Amino acid sequence: MATYTVDWFTTLDGFGEGPVAFWGKEGPELLAQREERLGRAEQTLVMGANTYRLMERFASAQDDPGFAAPRKAQKVVISRTLQGPLALPNTTLLAEDALDAVPRLKAESPVPLLSHGSITMNRALLAAGLVDRLEIMIFPVVTGLTGSLPILQGMPDIDLELVDSRLYDGRIQQLVYVPSLR
């Protein structure tokens, strides 16, 4: 059975979006990690409609080598609102609920599944106990006035076992957990 990993960015105060990308804190180590993490050949990227729309906009509007790996990666989009065919190459659309699709994907996939972003979808999957690993990148900023999308809002109680950690660019902390519902 394939593992399902959620890969989220957050501010120290728990917001998943801010006024600028990476809250203006990106550096060369983070950018290299993102290229490697999203571009692994032996995985499938899983995303909801909003994250797909964002990725499609950035990947098609910019000739940035940082988007080359995600463009090439195998992708699954779980959405009842999008219509196929989807513009990004190597993308399969599943028009169903994520709570039904992800257990089937985990059972059928020969490679690990990684979902970056897709906060609403992944909150539901985390609450249902369907997430095997939770990778959190904590950016050193508090965005109490400008932050949006609180990533853990409305979640049930979840225990987290820390299994790895790393510091990028001397300021961005990555914490990797195995979650379990209380």
Summary of the structure (lengths in Angstrom):
residues: 182
radius of gyration: 15.7
end to end distance: 23.2
largest distance: 45.1
contacts: 541
relative contact order: 0.26
helix: 31%
strand: 33%
